[in-house]
Amino acid sequence: MARSRKAPDTDDPPPKLSGESLRAARWLSGYLVAHRMRLFIAFAALCCSSAMGLCFPFATGTLVDSALGTVAIGIDQIALLIMLVLAVQATCSFTASINFMTASERALASVRQDLYGRIIRLPMAFFSARRVGELAGRLSGDLAKIDDFLVAMLPHLLRQIILLIGGIALIAATSWKLTLIMLATIPPAIGVAILFGRKIRDLAKEAQDRLADTNVVVEETLQGVATVKAFGNEPFEVHRYATGLDAFLTVALKGARFRAIFIAFIIFALFGGLVLVLWSGAKMVSVGTISPGELARFLLYTAFVAGALGSFAEVFSSLQQALGATERVREILREEPELLTSALPAAPRFAGEVRFEDVAFTYPSRPESPVLQGLSFEVKAGQKVALVGPSGAGKTTAISLLMRFYDPSAGRVLVDGRDIRELALTDLRAQTAVVPQDVILFGGTIAENIAYGKPGASPAEIEAAATRAYAHEFVVGFPDGYETRVGERGVQLSGGQRQRIAIARAILRDPAILILDEATSALDSESERLVQQALDALMQGRTAVIIAHRLATIRRADRIYVMQEGRAVESGTHAELSERPGGLYQSLARLQFGEIEA
């Protein structure tokens, strides 16, 4: 499906509340315009359907006059005409509905695509400041509000506007005196709608915010349900969810009260006006000013007008909720995404030389706590270099900078002598692969998870990568082999199996630079042996940067950098560092081995 064009003001700064309604409406219309032919057909059919509906009161009034003998047309002919009008109206209504729904659903699919595309391209700093449940709420709850309005309420709104305008014109033609009486009830309703509208929209937006907070609780607890159960914290999580739900309910009920008062007033004003018209019309019939058929016709047209105005309360409420949701969606669409491509020529295959030059970094969410402070180290092409040190030394942060999840506050990170900020992100990350401690597998098949390293890989390539990762044997032992579904986050596989699937994924990617982040620290001895064999195969002919707490896994590293408080304070081989008296590495080795093992 072709994507619709973006509204031109997507990246404008957040407008003031007074202009947000028009901006949001214009933004939504940008997606609908791409389906203007369907909308034109739908609108034409809707006009025809509404016109047929407006014929019904006229035919009914004529039927009354025919029964009283005041017109020459027979009752049978009028009844047949009414049935023909209803048939045309039904056909036009179907045409309008199917085209409106198709255009709206396609436009909303484009909104969803654009929103997800923007979220997935946002930098890591954005995700570190937000929670998964909140973003999931934007893609579900907020878009559902927009969906409700576009698919259900927008056609209804247009239909009621046509009936309102047509009804007022026809009742004016029937009796201008009664028309003035009826129209006198409209200004109060409009005034109340303006007063209540902003309040309803603000409460709807706040309710969506509170609902997103409860979605966060659900998302986090379901993802970590094993931890919840292990600590017996089900009552705590239920209470946490109930607290968030109470906050949502308080705002939602406040909004409901405002909407109920608004709807009640509209109903009283409009149908009170209808009673006033009926009373005045009955007096006019009694003195012969209008015929009974004209009064019946006028009352039916008035009912159409009253019904149209009365339905505006519900439509207006839905519109305010949709606009509130639209504001939240546009907040994300205004965020600046990562620039994945570059105007520079594509980078050739990396040799793999990595160098950090006096790098400093502070997380945006913790500006008072610098993580890296003048970090400098070098990894030559094809070397296996380890980063070790106590927790909080900045090892993982250094890797995040190498992957360019963040940019340094000061200093440079270079690959093959080029500042990585000069490289397209696609070039940098296409030649880099990570095998983390906590492997994330997607909920598809084993084959799909391995192929994530190289989308479109053939079954033969997937099997070859699994064989090199020592995963083929256990995979073919499953009844469904490579089509075995791994479950959400890979829960159907053991830790060692997940690690080997991740290694197969990295092998298939064929990176120039390999990053191993505590890849064997959580495994038993047998699983560690198999994973280490797979890692040895993976590291052949590549630059490898290894983060490790267990020093036994890095004895064969070409060079070890010992980090402390964001700096590299020692460097050398395992043997050299182990013999350096009073060094941090020697201290760490003594804690782990009890004595130094060269």
N, C-alpha and C positions, 0 to 999 in steps of 0.2 A: 504494500500500500504506500502510495506516495505521501510523504509528509507534508503537512500544510505549512504555509509560511508563518514565521513568527511575527507577532505584533510588534510594531516598530518601537514601542516604548518599554520593551522588556527590561532593558538595563537602565532605565531612568532611576533617579534616586527616589526613595519612598515618598509618595505625595502626601499632602495634608489630607486629613479625613474628609474634608468637604469636597475634594475632587476625586477621591478614590473610587466612588461608585462609577463615575463616568469612565475613569481609566480602566477599571476592571471590566466594565461592559465592552469597551473598545478592544481590550486585550482578548476577551473571549470571541468577539466578532471576527478577529483576525484568523481564528481557526475555522470559523463557520464559513467565511468567504470562499475558502478552497472548495466548498461543496455548494456553490451558489446555484448551479443548475438544478440540483435536487431541491434546494430551498425555494427556488422560483416555482418549480412544479408544485411543491407542497403548498406554497402560499396561494398560488392560483386556485388549486383545488380547495383550499381552506376558504377562500373568498366565495367560491361557488357553493360550497357546503353551507356557509353562513347565510348566503343569499337565499338558498332554499329554505333554511330555517326561518328567515324573516318572512318568507311567503306564507308560512303556516298560520300565523295569527290573522293575516288578511283573508286567507281561505276560510278560517274558522268563523270570522265575523260575517263573511258572506254566507256561510252555511246557516248561521243564526237568522240572518235577514231572509234567506230563502225559506226557512221553516215558517217564518212569520208572514211570508207572501209579499215582501216589500221589494224583491228582486225577481227578474224573469228566469234566472238560471236554476235548473232543477237540482234537487239534493243529490241525486245519483251522480250527476256530472261533477259536482263539486267534490264529492267523496272520492271519485276516481282521480280527479286532479290532485287531491291531497296525497293519495297513495303514490302517484307518479312523482310528486315532489319529494316524498320520503325516500323513494328508490334512488333518485338522483343524489339526494343528500347523503345517503349511506355510501354510495359509490365514491363520491368526492371525499367523504370523510376517511375512507380506507386509503385512498390515494395520498391524501394529505398526511395521514398518520405514518404510513410506511416510509414516505420520503423524509419526513421530519425526523423520525427515529433513526433512519439510516445515516442521514447527514450528521445528526447530533452524536451518535455513537462513534462514527468515524472521526469527527472532530475531537471527541473526548479521548479516543485512542491516540490521536496525535499529541494531545496534552500530556497523557500518561507517558508516551514515548519521550517527549521532550523533557519532562520532569525527571524520569528515571535516567535519561541520558545525561542530564545536567548533574544529578546527584552522583552518579558513578564516576564522573570526570572531575569532581571537586577535590581539592587537595586534602591531604591527611589532617591538616590543621582544622579544617571544617569538621571532620568526623571526631576529632579529639574533643571538640567542644559540644558535641551533641550525642544523643543516645539513639540506639538502633530503633527502639520502639517509637520514638518521636518521628523519625523519618518514615517508618512504615505507616504511621498514622497519616502522614501527608499523602502517601500513595494510595491509601485506602479510604479513610474517613473523609478527608477534605475533598477528594475527587468524587466520592459518592454524593456529596452535597451538590457539586456542580453537575453531576450526572442527573440527579433528580430534577434539577431545574431545566437543563437543556432538553432532556428526553420527555419529561412529563409536563412541566409547568410552562415552558416557552410556547408550545403549540396552543395550550389552553389559554395563555395570556393573549396571544394574537387573535384567537377565535372570539374571546370575550370583548376585545377592543372593537372588532368588526361588528359584533352584535350590538355593542353600546352605541357606536356611531350610527349604524343603520337604523337601530331602534329609535333613537332620538329623532332622526330625520323623518321617519314614518309616523311617529306619534305627533310630531309637529304638524305634519300634513293632515292628520286626522282632527286634532283640536289644539290650537296654539294656547288657549287658556289653560287647559289641563297640563300641557307641556310645561308651562311656566311654574305651575304648582309643584310638579314633580321635580323639576330642576332646582327648585329652592332647597331641596334636601341634600344636594351634592356638595356644595362648598364646605359645610361642616365636616363631612366625611373626608374630604381631601385634606383639610387642615389637621384633623386628627391623625391621618396617615403619615403626614410629614413629621408631626411631633413624635409619634411612636416609632417611625421607621429607623431612625438612627439608633435609638436605644435597643431595639430588637436586634439590629445588626451587630452592635457592640457585644451584646450578651451572647449572640450566636458564636461570634469569634472567640470569646472567652471560654465558652462551653467546649468548643473544639480543642482549645489549648489544654483544658483540664482533662478532656477525654484522651488526648495524646499522652498525658502523664500516666494515666492508667494503662495505656497500651505499652508504655515502657516497662511497667512492672510485670505485665504478662509476658512480654518478650524476654526479659531477663530471667524470670523464674523458670520459664519453659526451657530456655536454652541451658540453664544450670540446674535442672530439676534434680539431678543426682546429688549435687551439693546441698540443695535445700533439704532433701530427705536424709542425707547423711548427718546433718546437724539438727534434724528434727524441727526445722523452722517453718513447717507448714502453717501453724497458727500465726506466726509473725508475718509471713507473706500475705496471708488472708487479711490480717489487720491492715497491712500496708496498702493492699489493693482497696479495701473498704474505705480507708481514709481518703485515697485519691478519688474513689467513686463518690464519696460524700461531697467532696469539693465540686466535682462535676455536677452532681445532682442539685446542689444548692444554686449554682448558676443556671442550670437548665430549667429548674422549676421557676426561678425568677423570670427567665425569658418566657416560659409558658404562661405565667400570670399576665405578663404584658400583652402577649399575643391573644390570650383569652379575653382580656378587657377590650382590646382593639376590635376583635371579631364581634363581641357582644354589642359594642357601640354601633358598628357598621350595620349589623342585622337590625337593631332597633331603629336606627335612622332611616334605613332604606325601606323596611317594611312598614314603618310608621308613615313614611311618605306615601307608600302604596295605599294604605288605608285612607289617607287624606285625599288621594286622587279618586279612590272608589267612592268616597262620600260626596265629593264635588261632582263626579260624573253621574251618580245616581240622581242628584238634584237636577242636573242638566237634562237627563232623559225624561224626568217627570214633567219638565216644562216644554219638551219637544225640541230642545236645541240640538241634540244628537240622537241617532237611532240606537236601539238596543244592540244591533250588530256592530255599530261604530264603537260603542262603549266596550263591548267584548273584545273587539280588535285592539282598542286602546289599552285595555287592561293587560292583554297578553303581551303587547309590545312593552308596556311598563314593567311587566314581570321579567321580560328578557333583559331590559335595562337594569332592573334591580338585581337580577341574578348575576349579570356581568359585573356590576359594581360590588356586590357582595362577595363574589369569588376573588376579587382583587386583594382582599385581606389575606387569604391563604397564599395567593400568588406572591404578594408582597413579602410575606414572611419567608417563603421559600427563596425569594430573590435575595433578601438580606442575608440568609444563611449561606447562599451560594457566593455572595460577594465577600462575606467574611472568610470563607474557605479559599476564595480566589486570592485574597490578600496574602494568605499564608503560603500558597503555592508560588505566587510571584516573588515572595521574599527569597525563596530558594533559587528561582530562575534569575534573580538579580545577582546571585553570588558569582564570583569570577572563577571559571573552571581552570584546570591545568591546561597549559598549551602543549598538547601531545606531539605536534609536528613542528618543524622548523623550516625557515626559508633556506637554510644552509643545505648543501648536498648531503645525501644519506651517508652515515658513517660506515666505513668498511669494517670487516671483521676485526674486533679488538685483538691486539696482542695480549692484553690483560694486565698491563702495568697500572698500579693504583698508587696514588700519593695524596696524603693529607698534609697541607701546608698551614700550620698555625691556625687550625680551625677552632672557632668558638661557636657555641650554640646555646640558646635558651628557648625552651618551649613557650609559645605565646600565652598559654594558660598559666604559666608559672614564671613570670618575668623576673621575679626576685631571686630565682634559684638557677643560676647558670649550670648547665650539664657538662658541656665541653669548654675547656679553657686553654687554648693554645695547643691543641692536639696535633702532633706531627708524626707521621710514620710512612713507610714506603713498602710496597709489595711489588717485587719484580715479576715480570711476565712468567707464568708457569710455576711460581712459588706457592708453597703452602704455608700461610702465615696465620698464627693464632693470636687472638686477643684475649687476655685473661685479666682477672682482677676481682676485687670484692664487688658485691651488688651495689649498684648506683654509681659505678665508676664511669659509665658512659659507653659501654661496649655496644649495646643494642642501638643506642642513639647514633653512634658512628656508622653503623650499617644502614640505618634509616637515611642518613645523609648520602651514603654511597648510592642507595637506590633512588635518591632524590625525592623521598617522601617529604622532606623539608629541605630548605636551603640554609647554609651556614649564616650565622650572624656576622661572622668575620672569617677571613681566610679563604682557602680554596680546596676543593676536592677535584683531583685530576685523574683522568683515565687516558693512558697512552699520551700523556703530556698535554691533554686538552681539558680545560675547565668543563665539568659536566653541565654547567649552565649554558654552554654553547651547543650542547647536543640536544637533538629532539628526544623527548622522553621515550618515544617509541623505539628509537635506536638504542638508547641506553638500556632500557628494560628488556628489550628483545634479546640482548646478549648477556643477560644476568639472570641467574636462577637462585632461589632460596629454598633450603630444606630446613624448616623450623623445628623447634622442639614440640610445639603443639600443632600437629598437622591438621589442617582444615580440608576435609574432603566434602564435596558437594553430594547431594542426595541422589545422584544418578547411579550408573553402573561403574564397575571397576574400569572398563575400557574408556568410558567417558572421562573419568577422573585422570587417567594417564594421559589421554589425548588433550587435556587442558593445557599441557605444555606445548602442544603444537596442534591447534585446531585443524581438522581435516586430515589428520594422520591416518594412514591405512592400517588395517588390522595387523598386517605383517610388521609394520613399524612399531605398533603398540606392543606386540608380543616380543619383539627383539629387545625393546627397552625394558620390559618386565623381566626378561631372562637375565639381562646384565645387572638388574637390580635385585636378583635372587628372589623375585616375586612370582615368577611363572609357575613354580612347583605348587605353591599353596593356592594360587588362583585356579589352576586347572583341577584342583581337588574339590572345588565347589561344584555342586550339581549344574549350575548355570555358567560356570567358567567366567570368562571376561564380561558376561552379561549379568553377573551377580550384582544386585543393588546393595550399596554399602550402608544405606540408612542415613538419616540426617547427621551431618558432621562425621560420618564414618563410624557410627556406633556399633555396626555389625562386625567390625574388624578389630583385632587386637592392636595394641600400641605398636608392636614391631611390624605388623602387616601394614598399618597405615604409613609408617615411616618408609617402608620399601615401595609402597605405591607412590609416595611423594618423590622418592629418589628416581623411580622409573619416569615420572613426569619431568623431572629435571634432566634426565638423560635424553629424553625425547626432544627437549628444548635445545640441547646441544649448546650450552652457554659458553662464552669465553671466560666469564667470571662467575665463580660458584661461591655462595655464602651458606655456611653451615652454622645454624644458631642452636647450640645445645642439642644436636640432632640425635644423640644417643643417651642423654642423661636420665631419661625416665624409663629405660628398658631393663629387663632382666638380662642375666649374663648370656644366655643362648641367643635371645633376640638381638642383643648388642653385637655379638660376634657376627651374625648374619648381616646386620645393618652396616657394620664397619666394613665388611667385605664389599658390600654394595657401594659404600662411600668411596672406598679405595678405587674401585672401577670407575666411579663417576669423576674422581679428581684427576685421573690420568690426562695429561696434556692440557690442563686448565689452571688458571689462577684460582686459588682457593683461599678464602678468608674464613677462619673458624673461630667462633665464639665458644668458649668452654669454661666450665667451672671444675670439671673433673680433669685434672692435669694428666691422668693416665692416658687420655685419648689424644693428647697432642705431643707426645714425646718425640714423634718422628717429624714434627713440623720443621720446615726450613728455618723459620724464625718465629720467635715469640715476643710479643709486645705486652708488657705488664702495665695496665692502666690503673690510675688512682686519681680520684677527684677531677676527672675530665682531661687528664694528661697521660702521655706515655712516659712512665718514670724509669722503666728498665727495658732492655731488649737483648736478645741473644737466643742461642739454642737451649734446649732443656738442660743439657749437661752444663753449659756455661752459667746459666742462671742458678742452677742448683748448687753450684760451687761458690757463688758470690755471697760472702758472709754478710749477714745483716740485711740482705735484700728482701723485698716484699715477696718475690717469687719463692725464695727459700722458705720464708715463713709460711706461705700457703702450702708448699710441698710438705713441710713438717706436719702441718695440721691434717693433711690428707693421708700421708704415707706413714707417719710416725717417725720415719727416718728418710734421708735423701736417697732416692734411687736414680742413678744415672742411666 
